Amino acid sequence: MAPGRSGAGSMDGDRGGSPAGAQRQSRPHRLLAHRHLLRQRACNGEPMTRLPLITGTCIALLAALAAPAAAQEVAMFGNTPDRNMVSDETGVVSEWDVDTGRNVLWSQPVGSQAYGGPVVANGRVYVGTNNEGRRDAAIEGDKGVVMAFDSASGDFLWQMVHPKLSSGRVNDWPLQGVCSTAFMDGDRIWYVSNEAHVVCLDAKGLADGNEGPFMDEENMGDQNGDIIWSYDMIGELDVFPHNLATGSPLIVGDVLFTVTSNGVDEGHVNIPSPFSPDFIALDKNTGELLWESNPVSEGILHGAWTNPAYAVVEGRAQVIFAGGNGVIYSLDPETGDLLWEFDCNPKDSEWILGGRGTRNNILSTPVVYNDRVYIGVGQDPEHGEAPGHFYVIDATGSGDVTDTHVVWHRGGEDFYRTMSTAAIADGVLYISSLSGFLHALDPETGEEFWTYDTFAAVWGSPFVVDGKVFLGDEDGDVVVLQAGREMEVLGEFNLGAAVYCTPVVRDGILYILTRNRLWAFQEGAQGEPF
């Protein structure tokens, strides 16, 4: 799976990978310097569900989860840990004109492909992209880039540049850049780089000096990023990202949760690292590994590129991950122990290479709302359109709840494959499919209120704010609809390039990232004609 299409071609063509039937062994297991024992088979060959923690680490993790949040702005994919694509902001524009500059506050070019963000807090907006924008003429070639802009003026502040992996497209597809949407909290941001590093940066870059403890940044100067710490998931955990390492980290207290992007090899048959973890928890301050979980193991279908959610359901804290086998896993955030699991594919479904089968993996992010998990299934968009499934799961169960805790389900011709994350507000659930349909449903029953057809592929998610629903599509159109049980289109506006990301709002300003440009819209603003 790689999100970009610019010159990339199909992801499942003849790629010279491992021949059919070839057996490839997992990479060697080893004991790391900090004495975390990784990738060892446990329970007579069964995949381990967590990394056993020493007593001191257990105590530290409990304290970290209980740590009170500081009084400062926090931003993330989905706005809150439950990942519901809804904001309580008001005064948001419902129309704009890029040709005349009406209601356009500013716009800035990024790279040629942009899939990370935008995310906004503390006066700065961050996006993930590639190096085709050449903000620094001295930095040449294909790179992964995180860019920071002033959220009010649009001024470019700094960038963090990551080299490509030497293994090539099997782990780091050309021109995709950094696809992770960062987590922002105060003076720090965290994301997953194209190198499969979980990275913590100083939110101000090097403009306020190098804070350390990492002091070996390749690019110095005020307009470059300042690394606080970096955790190498390939080097430390032996994971094998398929085409792309990404995932938008979630932080609760002092604990960071993320997926590892572990997947299949270039031949799409063998799993190079079946006993490497699928999900991990790190100390957000130091990058120390707290636990790892490997429930998917040899069940990986393609890869894992989604994001965890967090909620407390009937007094029980849960961190909820989407596995690369199409299964939702709820884990204890303190230990990584399995609480419950739910298979999002029918028992008779079949995985066939190239997307021709009926079994799907998950590219969407789980949303937790009223003690229920809302999730849809899908595949790499290069696999095309096909019937999918959308589930609502009661999150109060334990063990395998596949047959017992379905609240309602839509599938087949009623719901196609999706990459989108749900938005639930005022008694309406909004969810889009890759085929371009935006569904408005009853979140309690699944009853359909209305469906809007964008007539283009949709990769991002509907975003609900100020009584309106915003949704971008691959044709570069952003539709604005009145939120509610009756469909009312307020307008449709073209931004000149595909919109693969989800809009966000901060301080009344609407931010939309297209494939190659970041836009900011505000009521009454007058920008330069584009």
N, C-alpha and C positions, 0 to 999 in steps of 0.2 A: 504494500500500500504506500503510495506517495501522492500527496495532494495535488501537485502541480501537473499541468499538461503541456507547458511550453516546451516543445521539442522533446518531451520525455517519452512519448509513445505509450503503448499499452504496458501495464505492469505484469501481465501474465502471458506474454508471448514467448517465443523461443529465445531464451536468455543464456544458453550455454551452461545451465546449472548442472547439478548432480544428476546423472542418468537415473531413470526410473528403476526403483528397486535397490539402488545403492545404499549401503549402510554406512552411516557416519557416526563416529563416537562423539559423545560430549567431551568438552575440553577437560583437562585434568583438574581434579579437586585439589584444594590447597588450604593451608592454614595461614591466615593473614597476619601481618605484623602485630595488629592489636588483638590477636588471638580469637577472632571470630571464626568459627569453623563453618565453612560454607559448602553448599552443594553436596553434602554427604547424604547418601540414601539412609533413611531411617525406617524403623518398623518393618524390617525384612523386605526392603525394596519399595515400600510405599513412599510417595512423595511427602516430604515434611511439610507441615502446615505453619511452622514458625521456627525462628531461631531461638533456642533456649537462652534466657537472659541470666547473667550473673546477678546476684542480689543487689549490688550497688547500682547497676543499670536499671533494675526494676524500680528501685526507690527514686532514681532520677527521673524515670519516665512518668511515674505517678505524680511527682511534683511538677513536671513539665506540663502535663495535661491539665493540672489544676491551677496553673499559673494565671493570675488575673490579666485581662487584656489592658494594654496601655490606652490612654485617652488620645488616640490619633487615628487618622483615616486609614482604613483597610480596604483593599480592592482585590478582586479575584474573578476568575471565570464563573459566571453565574451570580455574582454580587455577594452571595452569602454561602456558608458551608453546605446548606441543603441544595444549592445549585439551581434554585428556581429562578428562571429568567424574567424577573419582575423587579421594578424599582419604584420607590415612593416619591421620586422627584416630580416636580410640577413646573409649569411654564415652559414646556418643551415644544419646539417648532413642530408643525404638522405639514409644512410645505417649504420649498426653497427653489431657487433657480440658479444653477451654476453658470448659465450663460450670461446672466446680468449681475451675479454676485449677491442677489437678494437673500438675506438670512444666512449668508455664508460668512462665518467668522474668520476662518483661514483654511488653507489646505497646504499639504507638504508632500512632495514625492518621497517614496521609500525605495524599496528595491523593485525588481521586476516580478517577484512573487512574494506575497505577504499573507500569512495564515495565522500569525500569533497576535492575539489581542483584538482591539485595543483594550488597555486597562488603565484606569485613571485614578490618581489620589495624590494629595499633598502637592498640588500644583504642577504635576508632571504626568505625561501620558507616554506609555511604552508600547512598542509593537515589535513583533518578530518578523524578520524578512531575510533577504539575501544581500549580497554585496554589489548587485548590479547598479545601485544608486550612486556608488563611488563617493560617499561623503568625504572620505579621505583618499585623495588621488594617489597617495603613496601605497595604499593597500590594494593590490591587484588580485584578480582571480576570484573563483567561486568560494564563498565563505558563508557562514551563518552569522547573522547580525541581529542584535537587539538595539533599537534606537530609542532615545529619550527626547521628548519635546516639551516645551513649556505649554501647559494646557490652555492658557488664556491667549497667548500671543502666537503660538505655533513655532516659536524659535527653536531651532535644533540645538540640543544641549550636549549630548554625547552619544557614543555608541560603543558596544562591546562586540568584538569580532572574534569568531571561532573558526579555526581551520577545518577543512573537511577531513573525514576519516580516510586513512590510506587504503582501507579495504574496498573503497569505491561504492558503487550504487547499491550493492546488496545490503549495505548498512546505512548509507548516507546518500540518497538519490540526488543527482545534480540539480542545482539551482533552487532547492526547496528552502534553504536557510533554516532559521530557528522557527519552529511551528508551535512551540509551547506558549500559552498565555500565562504571563507571570502572575505570581501572588505578590501583592505589595502590602507592606505594613511599616509605617513610620519611615525610618531611614534605610530600609532594606527591601530588596526584591529578590525573589527566588523563581527559577524556571528550569526546564530541561533543555540543554543545548543539543545541537545536531550531532555532537560527539558522544551523546549519551552520558553527559555529566549533569548532575543536579548542581546548580550554581547559585550561590548567594552573592549579590552585588551590593555595594554602597549605592543608594538611590541617587546620590548626587554625582556619581562618577568620580574621576580624579580631580575635579575642580576644587575640592576641599582637601586635597592631599591623599596619599595612600595610607589607608587606615590599617592595613595588614589584617590578620597575620600573613596572608599571602602577599608576597612582594615581587613576584616574578611576572607581572603582566607583560605581554609581548609588545603592546602598543601603549606608549606613555603620552602624557599631555592632557590638558584640561578637557578635551573633547573625547576622551576615551574612558572605558569602564574600569571600575575598581573592584577586583575580586576579593571577597572576604574569605570564602572557602569554595571548594569544588570537589564533588564526590563522583568518581569515575565508575559508573555502573558496569562497564565492560571489564575494566581492569580489576575491580574489587569483587564483582559478583559473577563475572563470566557470562553476562547476558549477551544475546545475539539479536539486536534490533533488526527487524525485517524492513529494509528500505528507508526507515525513518525512526529516529528516537524522538518521542514527544510525549507529552502529558502535562497537564496543568496542575502543579502541586497544590495541595490543600494543607493549611496549617491550623491546628487547634492547640491553643496554649503555646508550648514551645516545641511541638512535635509536627514534623512535616511528613505527609503521606503522598506517595506517588506510585504510578505504574512503572515498570522497567522497560516496556516495549519489546520484551523477549518474543521471538517469533521463529518462523521457518526459514530455510535457506533459500538461495536463488532458484532452486529447482522446485520449490513449493511443496516438497514431499517430506524431506528430512528435517528434524529439529536438532540443530547443533548443540543446544544447551538445555535439554529437557528438565534438568534438575536445578537450574538456576531460578531465582525467585521471580514471581510475577508482580508482587506488591512489596513495598518496603516502607519503613518508618525511620526517619532520621531526626537527630536533634537539630532544630532550625538554627541554633547559634553556632554550632561547631561542625555540623555535617557528620557526626558520629552515627553509625548504624545502630538502631535500637532493636529492630526485629525485621525479619523477612518472612514472606509467606509464599508457598509454592503449590497451591491447590490445583492449578491447571496442568502443570507438568507436561506429559506427553500428549495431552488433549488439545494443544494449540492448533487452531485451524489455519491461521494466517499470521496475525500479529496482534498486539494490544496497544492502542494509541489513545485511550480514553482517560477520564479523570474521576477520582474518587469523590464521594459526597459524605457528609457527616450529619448525624442527628442523634438526639436522645429520644428513644421511643419507650414509653412506659417506664421511665427511669433507667433504661439500659442504653448506654452510649454505644453507637455503631459507626464504623467507617465502612462505606459500601463501595465495592469495586466491581467493575465489569471485566470479566475474564475473557481471554482470547479464545475460549471455547464456546462462547455464547451463554455462559452461566454468570449470574449475579451472585457475588459473595459478600456477606456481611461479616465483618471481623471485629473482635474486641480491640479497640484502639490502644489499649495498654499492653497487650501481649501478642496480638496477631492471631489469636485462636479463632477458629471458625464458630460463628454464632448460628448462621443459617445460609442456605444456598438455594438458588432457583434457576432451573434450566429454561432459557427463553426460546427453546426450539421444541417443536413437537417430537414425540418419540420416534415417529417414522420418517423424520427429515433426514436428508442425505447431503453431505458435503461433496461437491464436485468442483475440481479446479476450474478457474475462469468464471466462477459465479453462476454456473448452470444448474447447481443443485438447489435444494430447498432449505438446507441448513445454513444459518447465518452466524457471523460473529457480531460483536457490538462495537459501534463507533460512537454511539451517543453517550452522554453522561447521565447517570441516574439522578433523579430529582426526588427528594423526600418531602412529602406534604401530608399533614394530618396522619402521621404514622403509617403512611403508604409510600411505596417506591414506584415511580413512573419511569418506564424505560422502553425504548424501541430497539429493534435489531436491524442490521444492515450489513453491507460489504463495501470494500473498496469501490469508489464510484466508477472506476474503469471497468468493473464487472457489469455495470448497467442496471437498468430497472428490473424489478421482479417483485412478486408478492413478499411481504414481510410480516412483522408482528409488532404489536404494541401491548404491553402488559401493565397492569396495576397490581402490585403485590402487597399484601398485608405484612408489615415488617415486625410483627410481634412474635413470630414463630421461632422454632429452634430446629436444627438439623436440616434435612432435605424437605423443603416445603413446596416443591414443584406441584404436587398433586393436592395440596391442602389449603394453600394461602393465596390463590388467584382471586382477586376482587372482581375484575373484568378483563376482557381481552378483545382486541380487534386484530384481524389478520386476513390473509388471502387478498381478494380484490378490494376489501374494505380498508386495507392499509398496506402501503408499499414500503420497501426498504428505506431506512432513514439514517442520517448522520446527525440529526438535530436533537436538541435538548428541549424538554417541555417548559412551558410557562403556564402557571396556574394563578388566576386572579379573579376575584369576585364571582365565583361560581362557574368559571369557564376555563377549560384546559385548551391551550393552543399547542399544536405540534405539527411540524411539516415533514414531508417525505422528500427523498431524493428526486422523485418524479415531478416535484414542483407544486404539490398540493398542500395548502395550509388548512388543517382541520380545526374547527372549534367544536369541542366536545364537552359533555357533562362529566366533570371529574369523578362523580360518584357512580355513574352508571355506564359511561361510554357513549351515551346517546349523542348523535351528531346534530349540532345546531346549524352549521353551515360549512361549506368548503370553498376556498378561493384557489383558483388555478393561476399560477404565475407564468405558465407556458415556458418554463426554463428550469434547469436543475437547481436544487437548493441544497447547499452544504451547511450553511449556518443555521441559526435558531431564531424563532420568533422572540421578540423582546417587547414586553408590556410596560408602559410607563405613561403616566398622565392621561389615562383613559384611551390610549392609543396602542396599536400593535404595529411594530416595524419588522419588516422581513426583506432581506436582500437575496438576489439570485445571480446565477452565472452569467446572465446577459447584462449585468450591471445595473439592473433596475432595483429600486427600493420601493416597496409598496407600503403605504400607511393606511391602516384601517381603524375604524372606531372599535374599541374594545366592547364586547358584549355579545348577547345571544342572537342579535340580528346583524347580518353582514352589511357594512357600509364602508365603501372605499372612499377615503379622503383624498388620495392622490397617488400617483406613481411617478418616480423621478429617476432618470438615468444618470449615472455617475461616470460613464465612459469606460469602465473596466469591471470585470467580474467582482462580485461581493461574496467572498467565501466565509467571512467572519460575522459575528453577531454585533449589532450596534450596542453602544453603552451610553449612559448619561451621567454627568457629574456637574453639580452646580448649575443645572438648567441647560447645559451645553450638550448637544447630541454629537457623538463621535462615531464615524463610520469609516472602516478600513476597507478599501478596495484592493484588488490585486497589486496595485502599484502606487496608491496614493492614500493619505490619511486626511479625512475631512472633518471639520468642526462647524456645526450649525447652531445659530442662536437667534432667537426672535429679535428682530430689529437690527441685526448686524448687516453691514454692507461691505462685501468683499470685492476683490478684483474679478472681473469677468474671466471665465475660464475658456 
